[in-house]
């Protein structure tokens, strides 16, 4: 297998791109503070005429995501727009208007339901559908804490909408579980789960449509570059959508002290595995 190039700069690939799909958590920030080099890289790409679209598995709508980025220190000069899993999931949720809905997730994620006729309020024993945006307390809980709830839902084959397919993220150097881990546990029980975020196509379709609208012309996929730290979401999703990708090292997948080239060989082994066109220790211009 040909080794995946280890890149020291994203600039050469920027010259072959009109539109970037940039992941947020793990690429633009770590949940606590912004990555200055990532912000600078996106700003540089935009200065030379590129369009930087943040494509995230956040369960919140784009406006809420933007406000969170403001609070962390990601400048609005670094991006042209945001497409979130929450935006795409809202249409799936709204289809359940008038039904009892269980919300699995913290109160901060209630913006996912803002303006919808479909509103949460049901329990695991009464819900017709469950919407999972996160763990109730991702600082303390794991998917094992949800075994009883998921068993109750599975007993009635209640469908679940997962608004964030990420399994884990790195927050300030600590790995925490995401909604995708709850959905995976439910799927293992045989429960029906619907996804809209990365690596699934709906979010990429919306991202390409949004990017084309921002540029005022249809963007060919060969001029799109996805940048992310999720092997099973960002890299696999880009491959499935037919666009190039660059992998940014993350503590979720790269072992402490492991060289990025070695990690790439391990993470993207196998002839059929989705592969990025390059890997980077840090996202830098």
Sine and cosine of phi, psi and omega as CSV:
sin_phi,cos_phi,sin_psi,cos_psi,sin_omega,cos_omega
0.00,0.00,0.73,-0.68,0.04,-1.00
-0.93,0.36,0.73,-0.68,-0.01,-1.00
-0.91,0.42,0.61,-0.79,0.05,-1.00
-0.98,0.20,0.77,-0.64,-0.05,-1.00
-0.86,0.51,0.68,-0.74,0.13,-0.99
-1.00,-0.07,0.89,-0.45,-0.11,-0.99
-0.99,-0.10,0.62,-0.78,0.09,-1.00
-0.98,-0.18,-0.19,0.98,-0.01,-1.00
-0.47,-0.88,0.61,-0.80,0.05,-1.00
-1.00,0.06,-0.19,0.98,-0.12,-0.99
-0.82,0.57,-0.71,0.70,0.00,-1.00
-0.86,0.51,-0.61,0.79,0.03,-1.00
-0.96,0.28,-0.44,0.90,0.04,-1.00
-0.89,0.45,-0.52,0.85,-0.01,-1.00
-0.92,0.39,-0.35,0.94,-0.02,-1.00
-0.97,-0.23,0.23,0.97,-0.10,-0.99
-0.79,-0.62,0.61,-0.80,0.19,-0.98
-0.97,-0.23,-0.49,0.87,-0.13,-0.99
-0.69,-0.72,0.77,-0.64,0.11,-0.99
-0.96,-0.29,0.68,-0.73,0.24,-0.97
-0.98,-0.20,0.97,-0.26,-0.11,-0.99
-0.95,-0.30,0.85,-0.53,0.10,-0.99
-0.92,0.40,0.39,-0.92,-0.05,-1.00
-0.98,-0.18,-0.93,0.37,-0.10,-1.00
-0.95,0.30,0.86,-0.51,-0.04,-1.00
0.99,-0.16,-0.28,0.96,0.02,-1.00
-0.89,-0.46,-0.76,0.65,0.02,-1.00
-1.00,-0.06,-0.44,0.90,0.04,-1.00
-0.35,-0.94,0.16,-0.99,0.01,-1.00
-0.92,-0.40,0.37,0.93,-0.01,-1.00
1.00,0.01,-0.20,0.98,0.00,-1.00
-0.85,-0.52,-0.72,0.69,0.00,-1.00
-0.60,-0.80,0.37,-0.93,0.01,-1.00
-0.96,0.27,0.46,-0.89,0.13,-0.99
-1.00,-0.05,0.93,-0.36,-0.10,-0.99
-0.86,0.50,-0.63,0.78,-0.04,-1.00
-0.92,0.38,-0.55,0.83,0.02,-1.00
-0.94,0.35,-0.69,0.72,0.05,-1.00
-0.87,0.50,-0.70,0.72,-0.01,-1.00
-0.90,0.44,-0.62,0.79,0.00,-1.00
-0.90,0.43,-0.69,0.72,0.01,-1.00
-0.92,0.39,-0.64,0.77,0.04,-1.00
-0.89,0.46,-0.66,0.75,0.01,-1.00
-0.91,0.42,-0.66,0.75,0.02,-1.00
-0.88,0.47,-0.67,0.74,0.01,-1.00
-0.92,0.39,-0.60,0.80,0.01,-1.00
-0.89,0.45,-0.52,0.85,0.00,-1.00
-1.00,-0.01,0.20,0.98,0.13,-0.99
0.97,-0.25,0.02,1.00,0.01,-1.00
-0.99,0.15,0.30,-0.95,0.04,-1.00
-0.92,-0.40,0.86,-0.51,-0.01,-1.00
-0.97,-0.25,0.92,-0.40,0.01,-1.00
-0.93,-0.36,0.85,-0.52,0.04,-1.00
-0.99,0.16,0.85,-0.53,-0.05,-1.00
-0.87,-0.50,0.92,-0.38,-0.20,-0.98
-0.77,-0.64,0.49,-0.87,0.10,-0.99
-1.00,0.03,0.26,0.96,0.10,-1.00
-0.85,0.52,0.68,-0.73,0.03,-1.00
-0.97,0.23,-0.06,1.00,-0.06,-1.00
-1.00,-0.04,0.44,-0.90,0.10,-1.00
-0.90,0.44,0.31,-0.95,-0.12,-0.99
-0.84,0.53,-0.61,0.79,-0.01,-1.00
-0.89,0.45,-0.66,0.75,0.04,-1.00
-0.92,0.39,-0.61,0.79,0.04,-1.00
-0.89,0.45,-0.68,0.73,-0.01,-1.00
-0.87,0.49,-0.67,0.75,0.01,-1.00
-0.91,0.41,-0.60,0.80,0.05,-1.00
-0.90,0.43,-0.66,0.75,0.02,-1.00
-0.89,0.46,-0.63,0.78,0.06,-1.00
-0.84,0.54,-0.69,0.72,-0.07,-1.00
-0.94,0.34,-0.45,0.89,-0.02,-1.00
-1.00,0.06,-0.41,0.91,0.03,-1.00
0.94,-0.35,0.29,0.96,0.08,-1.00
-1.00,0.07,0.93,-0.37,-0.06,-1.00
-0.90,0.45,0.60,-0.80,0.07,-1.00
-0.94,0.34,-0.23,0.97,0.11,-0.99
-0.95,0.32,-0.17,0.99,-0.06,-1.00
-1.00,0.03,-0.16,0.99,-0.07,-1.00
-0.50,-0.87,0.41,-0.91,0.00,-1.00
-0.99,-0.12,-0.43,0.90,-0.03,-1.00
-0.15,-0.99,0.10,-1.00,-0.04,-1.00
-0.71,-0.70,0.69,-0.72,0.19,-0.98
-0.83,-0.56,0.83,-0.55,-0.05,-1.00
-0.89,-0.46,0.40,-0.91,0.11,-0.99
-0.87,0.50,-0.54,0.84,0.04,-1.00
-0.88,0.48,-0.65,0.76,0.04,-1.00
-0.87,0.50,-0.72,0.70,-0.05,-1.00
-0.95,0.32,-0.59,0.80,-0.05,-1.00
-0.93,0.36,-0.42,0.91,-0.09,-1.00
-0.86,0.51,-0.57,0.82,0.02,-1.00
-0.93,0.36,-0.57,0.82,0.06,-1.00
-0.92,0.39,-0.64,0.77,-0.02,-1.00
-0.93,0.36,-0.68,0.73,-0.09,-1.00
-0.90,0.44,-0.41,0.91,0.04,-1.00
-0.90,0.44,-0.26,0.97,-0.01,-1.00
-0.98,-0.21,0.29,0.96,0.05,-1.00
-0.83,0.55,0.73,-0.69,-0.01,-1.00
1.00,-0.05,-0.14,0.99,0.03,-1.00
-0.97,-0.23,0.47,-0.88,0.10,-0.99
-0.93,0.37,0.79,-0.62,-0.12,-0.99
-0.85,-0.52,0.77,-0.64,0.13,-0.99
-1.00,-0.08,0.80,-0.59,0.11,-0.99
-0.99,-0.17,0.88,-0.47,0.12,-0.99
-0.98,-0.19,0.96,-0.30,-0.04,-1.00
0.43,-0.91,0.16,-0.99,-0.06,-1.00
-0.98,0.19,0.28,-0.96,-0.01,-1.00
-0.87,0.49,-0.48,0.88,-0.03,-1.00
-0.90,0.43,-0.30,0.95,-0.01,-1.00
-1.00,-0.04,0.07,1.00,-0.03,-1.00
-0.90,0.43,-0.26,0.97,0.06,-1.00
-0.89,0.46,-0.33,0.94,0.08,-1.00
-0.86,0.52,-0.52,0.85,-0.05,-1.00
-0.99,-0.10,-0.05,1.00,-0.11,-0.99
-0.86,0.52,0.79,-0.61,0.05,-1.00
0.99,0.14,-0.05,1.00,0.02,-1.00
-1.00,0.02,0.45,-0.90,0.15,-0.99
-0.97,0.25,-0.49,0.87,0.04,-1.00
-0.98,0.22,0.87,-0.49,-0.06,-1.00
-0.75,-0.66,0.57,-0.82,-0.01,-1.00
-0.98,0.19,0.20,-0.98,0.04,-1.00
0.38,-0.92,-0.11,0.99,-0.04,-1.00
-1.00,0.04,0.21,-0.98,0.09,-1.00
-0.97,-0.24,0.10,-0.99,0.03,-1.00
-0.89,0.46,-0.44,0.90,-0.02,-1.00
-1.00,0.08,-0.26,0.97,-0.07,-1.00
-0.88,-0.48,-0.20,0.98,-0.11,-0.99
-0.95,0.33,0.58,-0.81,0.17,-0.99
-1.00,-0.01,-0.36,0.93,0.01,-1.00
-0.47,-0.88,0.52,-0.86,0.08,-1.00
-0.91,-0.42,0.71,-0.70,0.08,-1.00
-0.92,-0.40,0.90,-0.43,-0.03,-1.00
-0.97,-0.25,0.89,-0.46,0.04,-1.00
-0.96,-0.28,-0.36,0.93,-0.03,-1.00
0.01,-1.00,-0.04,-1.00,0.21,-0.98
-0.98,0.20,0.42,-0.91,0.05,-1.00
-0.89,0.46,-0.62,0.78,0.01,-1.00
-0.64,-0.77,1.00,-0.01,-0.09,-1.00
-0.97,0.25,-0.12,0.99,0.07,-1.00
-0.99,0.17,-0.44,0.90,-0.11,-0.99
-0.87,-0.49,-0.48,0.88,-0.15,-0.99
-1.00,-0.07,0.31,-0.95,0.14,-0.99
-0.75,-0.66,0.18,-0.98,0.04,-1.00
-0.84,0.54,-0.44,0.90,0.01,-1.00
-0.87,0.49,-0.47,0.88,0.00,-1.00
-0.94,0.35,-0.18,0.98,-0.07,-1.00
-0.96,-0.29,0.14,0.99,-0.08,-1.00
-0.84,0.54,-0.72,0.70,-0.04,-1.00
-0.91,0.41,-0.69,0.72,0.01,-1.00
-0.88,0.47,-0.71,0.71,-0.03,-1.00
-0.91,0.41,-0.57,0.82,0.05,-1.00
-0.90,0.43,-0.63,0.77,0.04,-1.00
-0.90,0.45,-0.67,0.74,0.02,-1.00
-0.92,0.40,-0.67,0.74,-0.03,-1.00
-0.92,0.40,-0.51,0.86,0.00,-1.00
-0.86,0.51,-0.45,0.89,0.02,-1.00
-0.93,-0.37,0.14,0.99,-0.03,-1.00
0.78,0.63,0.71,0.70,0.03,-1.00
-0.94,0.34,0.80,-0.60,0.03,-1.00
-0.94,0.35,0.51,-0.86,0.04,-1.00
-0.87,-0.50,0.69,-0.72,0.16,-0.99
-0.97,-0.25,0.88,-0.48,0.01,-1.00
-0.99,-0.13,0.92,-0.39,-0.07,-1.00
-1.00,0.06,-0.05,1.00,0.04,-1.00
-0.52,-0.86,0.99,-0.14,-0.06,-1.00
-0.94,0.33,-0.14,0.99,0.02,-1.00
-0.85,0.53,0.66,-0.75,0.05,-1.00
-1.00,0.08,-0.70,0.71,-0.02,-1.00
-0.54,-0.84,0.41,-0.91,0.16,-0.99
-0.67,-0.74,0.26,-0.97,0.06,-1.00
-0.98,-0.19,0.86,-0.51,0.03,-1.00
-0.90,-0.44,0.95,-0.30,0.03,-1.00
0.82,0.57,0.60,0.80,0.01,-1.00
1.00,-0.01,-0.03,1.00,0.01,-1.00
-0.91,-0.42,0.65,-0.76,0.01,-1.00
-1.00,0.02,0.80,-0.61,0.02,-1.00
-0.81,-0.59,0.45,-0.89,0.00,-1.00
-0.98,0.18,0.45,-0.89,0.04,-1.00
-0.85,-0.53,0.00,-1.00,-0.04,-1.00
-0.85,0.53,-0.56,0.83,-0.02,-1.00
-0.85,0.52,-0.51,0.86,0.02,-1.00
-0.94,0.34,-0.59,0.81,0.08,-1.00
-0.92,0.38,-0.70,0.71,0.00,-1.00
-0.89,0.46,-0.62,0.78,0.02,-1.00
-0.90,0.43,-0.65,0.76,0.03,-1.00
-0.90,0.43,-0.61,0.79,0.02,-1.00
-0.93,0.37,-0.66,0.75,0.02,-1.00
-0.89,0.46,-0.58,0.82,0.02,-1.00
-0.90,0.44,-0.48,0.88,0.06,-1.00
-0.98,0.20,-0.15,0.99,-0.06,-1.00
0.99,-0.12,0.14,0.99,0.00,-1.00
-0.96,0.29,0.59,-0.80,0.01,-1.00
-0.98,0.21,0.78,-0.63,-0.05,-1.00
-0.77,-0.64,0.70,-0.71,0.10,-0.99
-0.92,-0.39,0.66,-0.75,0.01,-1.00
-0.81,-0.59,0.47,-0.88,0.11,-0.99
-0.78,-0.63,-0.38,0.93,-0.05,-1.00
-0.99,0.16,-0.11,-0.99,0.02,-1.00
-0.88,0.48,0.69,-0.72,0.23,0.97
-1.00,-0.10,0.32,0.95,-0.11,-0.99
-1.00,0.10,0.46,-0.89,-0.19,-0.98
-0.91,0.42,-0.56,0.83,-0.08,-1.00
-0.80,0.60,-0.64,0.77,-0.04,-1.00
-0.95,0.32,-0.53,0.85,0.03,-1.00
-0.96,0.28,-0.61,0.79,0.07,-1.00
-0.86,0.50,-0.71,0.71,0.01,-1.00
-0.92,0.39,-0.63,0.78,-0.01,-1.00
-0.89,0.45,-0.70,0.71,0.00,-1.00
-0.91,0.40,-0.65,0.76,0.05,-1.00
-0.89,0.46,-0.71,0.71,0.00,-1.00
-0.90,0.43,-0.70,0.71,0.02,-1.00
-0.88,0.47,-0.65,0.76,0.02,-1.00
-0.91,0.42,-0.64,0.77,0.04,-1.00
-0.91,0.42,-0.63,0.77,0.02,-1.00
-0.90,0.44,-0.57,0.82,-0.02,-1.00
-1.00,-0.02,-0.17,0.98,0.03,-1.00
0.97,0.26,0.33,0.94,0.02,-1.00
-0.31,-0.95,0.39,-0.92,0.03,-1.00
-0.94,0.35,0.78,-0.63,-0.02,-1.00
-0.99,-0.14,0.81,-0.59,0.08,-1.00
-0.94,0.33,0.59,-0.81,-0.01,-1.00
-0.87,0.49,-0.48,0.88,-0.01,-1.00
-0.93,0.36,-0.23,0.97,0.03,-1.00
-0.97,-0.22,0.24,0.97,0.03,-1.00
-0.95,-0.32,0.66,-0.75,0.08,-1.00
-0.78,-0.63,0.83,-0.56,0.07,-1.00
-1.00,-0.09,0.67,-0.74,-0.03,-1.00
-0.79,-0.61,0.87,-0.49,-0.07,-1.00
-0.33,-0.94,0.19,-0.98,-0.02,-1.00
-0.92,-0.38,0.07,1.00,-0.02,-1.00
-0.98,-0.17,0.89,-0.46,-0.02,-1.00
-0.91,0.41,-0.75,0.66,-0.09,-1.00
-1.00,0.09,-0.16,0.99,-0.01,-1.00
-0.92,-0.40,-0.93,0.37,-0.08,-1.00
-0.91,0.42,-0.77,0.64,-0.09,-1.00
-0.97,0.25,-0.72,0.69,0.03,-1.00
-0.91,0.42,-0.63,0.77,-0.01,-1.00
-0.91,0.41,-0.69,0.73,0.04,-1.00
-0.88,0.48,-0.68,0.73,0.01,-1.00
-0.88,0.47,-0.70,0.71,-0.01,-1.00
-0.91,0.41,-0.46,0.89,0.01,-1.00
-1.00,0.04,-0.23,0.97,0.05,-1.00
1.00,0.04,0.51,0.86,0.07,-1.00
-0.83,-0.56,0.37,-0.93,0.02,-1.00
-0.95,0.32,0.35,-0.94,0.04,-1.00
-0.57,-0.82,0.38,-0.92,0.14,-0.99
-0.82,-0.57,0.74,-0.67,-0.01,-1.00
-1.00,-0.09,0.78,-0.63,0.07,-1.00
-0.98,-0.21,0.78,-0.63,-0.07,-1.00
-0.84,0.54,0.68,-0.74,-0.01,-1.00
-0.68,-0.73,0.58,-0.82,0.06,-1.00
-0.91,0.42,-0.23,0.97,0.05,-1.00
-0.93,0.37,-0.58,0.82,-0.10,-0.99
-0.89,-0.46,-0.52,0.86,-0.07,-1.00
-1.00,-0.06,0.80,-0.60,-0.04,-1.00
-0.95,0.31,0.48,-0.88,0.01,-1.00
-0.85,0.53,0.81,-0.59,0.01,-1.00
0.99,0.13,-0.06,1.00,-0.04,-1.00
-0.98,0.20,0.72,-0.69,0.06,-1.00
-0.92,0.39,0.62,-0.79,-0.08,-1.00
-0.89,0.45,-0.58,0.82,0.03,-1.00
-0.90,0.44,-0.65,0.76,0.05,-1.00
-0.91,0.41,-0.67,0.74,0.01,-1.00
-0.88,0.47,-0.65,0.76,0.00,-1.00
-0.88,0.47,-0.67,0.74,0.03,-1.00
-0.89,0.46,-0.56,0.83,0.01,-1.00
-0.98,0.21,-0.69,0.72,-0.11,-0.99
-0.96,0.27,-0.51,0.86,-0.10,-0.99
-0.89,-0.46,0.52,0.85,0.01,-1.00
-0.96,0.29,0.42,-0.91,0.05,-1.00
0.98,-0.18,0.68,-0.74,-0.06,-1.00
-0.89,0.45,-0.53,0.85,-0.06,-1.00
-1.00,-0.07,-0.03,1.00,-0.05,-1.00
-0.96,0.28,0.66,-0.75,0.11,-0.99
-0.85,0.52,0.68,-0.74,-0.07,-1.00
-0.75,-0.66,0.67,-0.74,0.11,-0.99
-0.98,0.22,0.28,-0.96,0.06,-1.00
-0.99,0.13,-0.21,0.98,0.05,-1.00
-0.22,-0.98,0.30,-0.95,0.06,-1.00
-0.78,-0.62,0.50,-0.87,-0.01,-1.00
-0.69,-0.72,0.63,-0.78,0.11,-0.99
-0.94,0.35,-0.66,0.75,0.06,-1.00
-0.69,-0.72,0.50,-0.87,0.01,-1.00
-0.99,0.12,0.98,-0.22,-0.07,-1.00
-0.73,-0.68,0.48,-0.88,0.05,-1.00
-0.98,0.22,0.00,0.00,0.00,0.00
